[in-house]
Amino acid sequence: MIIDFHTHTFPDSIAARAVDSLSKEAHIVPFTDGTVSGLIDSMDKGGIDMSVLLPVATAASQVESINDKALRSNEKFEGRLVSFGCMHPEYSNYKDELRRLKNDGIKGIKIHPVYQKADIDSKAFLDIIYAACENDLIVITHTGLDIGFPGIVNCSPKMCRNVINTIGEFKFVLAHMGGWRNWDEVPLYLEDTTTFLDTSFSSGRIQALSDGYWDDKDKGMLDTEGFMKLVKAFGSDRLLFGSDSPWSDQKDEVEYIKGLPLDDGDIGKILGGNACKLLGIKEN
């Protein structure tokens, strides 16, 4: 079973505008149109059984409406799409909202400290994460730099360690192999924890728009040697396959994982086995 643990979609009415705006902001190529139907078509082409949707609230006022949509999505696409909820550091009713998500079957929440303009080890996020842990929710966060916000880091590997030191171990997933372009710091601060890394938007080269923004020398991400260094540090049991669709091609990302110098058992864990255990679902 192949599970993509890191995908994004937008409502059909705004998908074209949202994808176009984000593409131009980051100067990168989108690989779907950002709609649910576009994602499912991509999944079919890539042989992906299930995708996890990760909504992001850029304002506290959006939290409840986004979570309502996540609940409706889970009802409509049960077995194919699993939407997490969202949370925002300025949202005050987080305890009740997290309890509602848990009671309604949501598996976890996505936070994005860069978009939400707060450090992950700030009191606001620590309070939210502690409440999420009380409800046994997975917490997945963007980590490292963000391609659309050059030079800004609100969630470094060291900050993530601060969170663990304060709260203790919990179901913590760090996107982009633990810290986009902070990769040298990831094993230093997090190897001895139980934290998971997702593989999204971390390997190969950035697929850039032809607008001249990206110099060729700046397009590189983790090469296979660098990627495998993190796999060996954390072990195959702590890696979750993710594509960051629509910003990477799901089929290409699956083939990359299948081509790593690992045995079939380890590849199976990364592509879906670990996600099944974390999500509490039976592996086909």
C-alpha positions as CSV (number, residue, x, y, z in Angstrom):
1,M,0.0,0.0,0.0
2,I,1.4,3.4,-1.0
3,I,0.4,6.4,1.1
4,D,1.4,10.0,0.2
5,F,1.6,11.7,3.6
6,H,2.0,15.2,2.3
7,T,-0.4,16.7,-0.3
8,H,-2.4,19.9,-0.8
9,T,-5.6,20.8,-2.6
10,F,-7.8,23.8,-2.9
11,P,-11.5,24.3,-3.4
12,D,-12.4,24.1,-7.1
13,S,-13.5,27.7,-7.1
14,I,-10.1,29.1,-6.1
15,A,-7.7,26.3,-7.1
16,A,-6.5,27.9,-10.4
17,R,-5.8,31.3,-8.7
18,A,-4.2,29.7,-5.7
19,V,-1.9,27.5,-7.6
20,D,-0.9,30.2,-10.0
21,S,-0.2,32.7,-7.2
22,L,1.9,30.2,-5.2
23,S,3.7,29.0,-8.3
24,K,4.8,32.6,-9.1
25,E,5.6,33.4,-5.5
26,A,8.0,30.4,-5.3
27,H,9.0,30.4,-9.0
28,I,8.3,26.7,-9.3
29,V,6.2,24.5,-11.6
30,P,2.9,22.9,-10.4
31,F,2.2,19.3,-11.3
32,T,-1.5,19.3,-10.8
33,D,-4.2,21.9,-11.0
34,G,-4.6,21.9,-7.3
35,T,-8.1,20.3,-7.2
36,V,-9.1,17.1,-5.5
37,S,-9.9,15.6,-8.9
38,G,-6.4,16.6,-10.1
39,L,-4.8,15.0,-7.1
40,I,-6.8,11.7,-7.6
41,D,-5.8,11.6,-11.3
42,S,-2.2,12.1,-10.2
43,M,-2.5,9.3,-7.6
44,D,-3.9,6.9,-10.2
45,K,-0.9,7.6,-12.5
46,G,1.5,7.1,-9.7
47,G,0.0,4.0,-8.2
48,I,-0.8,5.7,-4.9
49,D,-3.6,4.2,-2.8
50,M,-4.2,7.1,-0.4
51,S,-3.1,10.7,0.1
52,V,-3.1,12.8,3.3
53,L,-4.4,16.3,2.8
54,L,-2.7,19.0,4.8
55,P,-4.7,22.2,5.0
56,V,-3.1,25.4,6.3
57,A,-4.8,28.3,8.1
58,T,-3.1,31.6,7.3
59,A,-5.5,33.4,9.7
60,A,-7.1,32.3,13.0
61,S,-10.6,33.2,11.5
62,Q,-10.1,30.4,8.9
63,V,-9.6,27.5,11.4
64,E,-13.2,26.3,11.9
65,S,-14.3,26.6,8.3
66,I,-11.2,24.7,7.0
67,N,-11.7,22.0,9.6
68,D,-15.4,21.7,8.6
69,K,-14.2,21.1,5.0
70,A,-11.7,18.5,6.2
71,L,-14.5,16.6,7.9
72,R,-16.7,16.7,4.8
73,S,-13.8,15.6,2.7
74,N,-13.2,12.6,4.9
75,E,-16.8,11.5,4.6
76,K,-16.8,11.9,0.8
77,F,-13.5,10.4,0.0
78,E,-13.2,7.7,2.7
79,G,-10.4,5.2,1.9
80,R,-8.8,7.4,-0.7
81,L,-8.1,10.8,0.9
82,V,-7.5,11.5,4.6
83,S,-7.6,15.2,5.5
84,F,-6.0,16.5,8.6
85,G,-7.3,19.5,10.4
86,C,-5.5,22.8,10.8
87,M,-4.7,25.1,13.7
88,H,-3.3,28.7,14.0
89,P,-1.3,30.1,16.9
90,E,-3.7,33.0,17.3
91,Y,-6.8,30.9,17.5
92,S,-8.0,31.0,21.1
93,N,-10.5,28.2,21.2
94,Y,-7.9,25.6,20.3
95,K,-8.7,23.2,23.2
96,D,-12.4,22.8,22.2
97,E,-11.6,22.7,18.5
98,L,-8.9,20.0,18.9
99,R,-11.3,17.9,21.0
100,R,-13.9,18.3,18.3
101,L,-11.5,17.1,15.6
102,K,-10.6,14.1,17.7
103,N,-14.2,13.2,18.4
104,D,-15.0,13.5,14.7
105,G,-12.2,11.1,13.6
106,I,-9.5,13.5,12.4
107,K,-6.1,11.9,12.7
108,G,-3.9,15.0,13.1
109,I,-3.3,18.7,12.5
110,K,-1.0,20.6,10.1
111,I,0.8,23.7,11.3
112,H,3.0,26.0,9.2
113,P,5.1,28.3,11.4
114,V,6.4,30.4,8.4
115,Y,3.0,31.1,6.9
116,Q,1.6,31.6,10.4
117,K,4.4,34.0,11.5
118,A,5.3,32.3,14.8
119,D,8.2,30.1,16.0
120,I,7.2,26.6,16.7
121,D,8.7,26.7,20.2
122,S,6.7,29.8,21.1
123,K,4.2,29.6,23.9
124,A,1.3,29.8,21.5
125,F,2.4,26.8,19.5
126,L,3.5,24.8,22.6
127,D,0.0,25.2,24.1
128,I,-1.6,24.0,20.9
129,I,0.8,21.0,20.5
130,Y,0.3,20.0,24.2
131,A,-3.5,20.1,23.7
132,A,-3.1,18.0,20.5
133,C,-1.1,15.5,22.4
134,E,-3.8,15.2,25.0
135,N,-6.2,14.3,22.2
136,D,-3.6,11.8,20.7
137,L,-3.5,13.8,17.5
138,I,-0.5,13.6,15.0
139,V,1.2,17.0,14.6
140,I,2.9,17.6,11.3
141,T,4.8,20.8,10.7
142,H,6.6,22.5,7.9
143,T,10.3,22.6,8.9
144,G,13.3,24.6,7.7
145,L,13.3,27.3,5.1
146,D,10.3,27.8,2.9
147,I,10.8,28.2,-0.8
148,G,8.3,31.2,-0.9
149,F,9.9,33.0,2.1
150,P,13.7,33.2,1.5
151,G,15.8,33.4,4.6
152,I,13.0,32.9,7.1
153,V,13.1,30.0,9.5
154,N,10.3,29.7,12.2
155,C,10.8,26.0,12.6
156,S,14.4,24.8,12.7
157,P,15.5,21.3,13.9
158,K,16.8,23.0,17.1
159,M,13.4,24.6,17.7
160,C,11.7,21.2,17.1
161,R,14.1,19.7,19.8
162,N,13.0,22.5,22.1
163,V,9.4,21.5,21.6
164,I,10.2,17.8,22.4
165,N,12.3,18.9,25.5
166,T,9.3,20.9,26.8
167,I,6.4,18.5,26.0
168,G,8.1,15.1,25.7
169,E,7.8,12.6,22.9
170,F,4.6,12.6,20.8
171,K,3.4,11.9,17.3
172,F,5.5,14.5,15.7
173,V,6.1,14.6,11.9
174,L,8.6,17.0,10.4
175,A,8.1,17.7,6.7
176,H,10.8,18.0,4.1
177,M,13.2,15.5,5.7
178,G,13.2,17.4,9.0
179,G,14.1,20.9,7.8
180,W,14.2,22.1,4.2
181,R,17.8,23.2,3.5
182,N,18.6,22.8,7.2
183,W,19.4,19.2,6.6
184,D,22.8,19.1,8.3
185,E,21.1,20.1,11.6
186,V,18.4,17.4,11.5
187,P,20.4,14.4,12.8
188,L,22.3,16.7,15.2
189,Y,19.2,17.7,17.1
190,L,16.6,14.9,16.3
191,E,18.3,11.6,15.6
192,D,17.8,10.3,19.2
193,T,14.1,11.2,19.3
194,T,11.0,9.3,18.1
195,T,10.2,12.0,15.5
196,F,9.2,11.1,12.0
197,L,10.5,12.7,8.8
198,D,8.4,13.0,5.6
199,T,10.3,12.9,2.3
200,S,8.3,15.7,0.6
201,F,10.1,18.2,-1.7
202,S,13.6,17.3,-0.5
203,S,15.3,15.2,-3.2
204,G,16.6,15.9,-6.7
205,R,16.3,19.4,-8.2
206,I,13.7,22.2,-8.0
207,Q,11.5,22.2,-11.1
208,A,11.7,26.0,-11.7
209,L,9.6,28.2,-13.9
210,S,11.4,29.6,-16.9
211,D,11.5,33.1,-15.5
212,G,15.2,33.2,-14.6
213,Y,14.6,33.5,-10.9
214,W,16.5,30.3,-10.0
215,D,20.2,30.0,-10.8
216,D,21.0,26.5,-11.9
217,K,23.4,26.1,-8.9
218,D,20.6,26.9,-6.5
219,K,18.1,24.3,-7.8
220,G,19.7,21.3,-6.0
221,M,18.1,19.7,-3.0
222,L,19.3,16.4,-1.3
223,D,21.2,14.1,-3.6
224,T,20.9,10.4,-3.0
225,E,24.0,10.4,-0.7
226,G,22.6,13.2,1.5
227,F,19.1,11.6,1.5
228,M,20.5,8.2,2.5
229,K,22.5,9.8,5.3
230,L,19.2,10.9,6.9
231,V,17.6,7.5,6.2
232,K,20.4,5.7,7.9
233,A,20.4,8.2,10.9
234,F,16.7,7.9,11.5
235,G,16.0,4.4,10.2
236,S,13.4,3.2,7.7
237,D,10.8,3.0,10.5
238,R,10.7,6.8,10.9
239,L,10.4,7.8,7.3
240,L,7.0,8.7,5.6
241,F,6.7,9.1,1.9
242,G,5.4,12.5,0.8
243,S,5.3,14.4,-2.4
244,D,4.1,17.9,-1.5
245,S,1.7,17.6,-4.5
246,P,1.0,19.8,-6.5
247,W,4.6,20.9,-6.2
248,S,6.2,17.6,-7.1
249,D,5.1,14.8,-9.4
250,Q,3.8,11.9,-7.3
251,K,4.8,9.2,-9.8
252,D,8.3,10.5,-10.0
253,E,8.5,10.7,-6.2
254,V,7.4,7.1,-5.8
255,E,10.0,6.0,-8.4
256,Y,12.7,7.8,-6.5
257,I,11.9,6.0,-3.2
258,K,11.7,2.7,-5.1
259,G,15.2,3.4,-6.6
260,L,16.9,4.0,-3.3
261,P,19.6,1.5,-2.2
262,L,17.3,-0.2,0.4
263,D,15.7,-3.6,0.6
264,D,12.1,-4.1,-0.3
265,G,11.0,-4.3,3.3
266,D,12.5,-0.9,4.1
267,I,11.0,0.7,0.9
268,G,7.6,-0.8,1.8
269,K,7.8,0.8,5.2
270,I,8.6,4.3,3.8
271,L,6.0,4.1,1.0
272,G,3.2,3.1,3.2
273,G,3.8,0.7,6.1
274,N,4.9,3.4,8.6
275,A,1.9,5.6,7.6
276,C,-0.5,2.8,8.2
277,K,0.8,2.3,11.7
278,L,0.8,6.0,12.5
279,L,-2.7,6.6,11.1
280,G,-4.0,3.4,12.7
281,I,-5.3,1.8,9.5
282,K,-4.9,-1.8,8.2
283,E,-2.3,-2.2,5.5
284,N,-3.6,-3.8,2.4
